[in-house]
């Protein structure tokens, strides 16, 4: 789920960059507006952080290490970021963001699916919180 959510977030970034370099308002590309630059920057930073958390889990799994805690963190963060990226993409696209004409409305639906399946956010936060408080160690 974490890797899928990273993929959806990256697709949102790619779609927004393309759209910002094609769509014009007030005689200039919308990518020239600071607000849109900030939206894309936030999407990129969140997605890279999610990608790194997910990669860390894959490396640990390849090494045969137990990584329940790290997997919960990656799943929680990546799926929340995926939904946030899709939401921001819809806002950037405006009314076009909810039409079937552009892919971002589908990305939002996909991001929500990743957020729900294989343990919703509240389950992941419970695992993380219980481990932090010492009530139940996620990795052993």
Protein Blocks (a to p, Z undefined) as FASTA:
>chain_A
ZZmmmmmmmmmmmmmmmmmmmbcgehiafklpmklmmmmmmmmmmmmmmmmmmmmmmmmm
mnopackkmmmmmmmmmmmmmmmmmmmmmmmnmmmlmpckbmklmmmmmmmmmmmggpif
klmmmmmmmmmnopacfkZZ
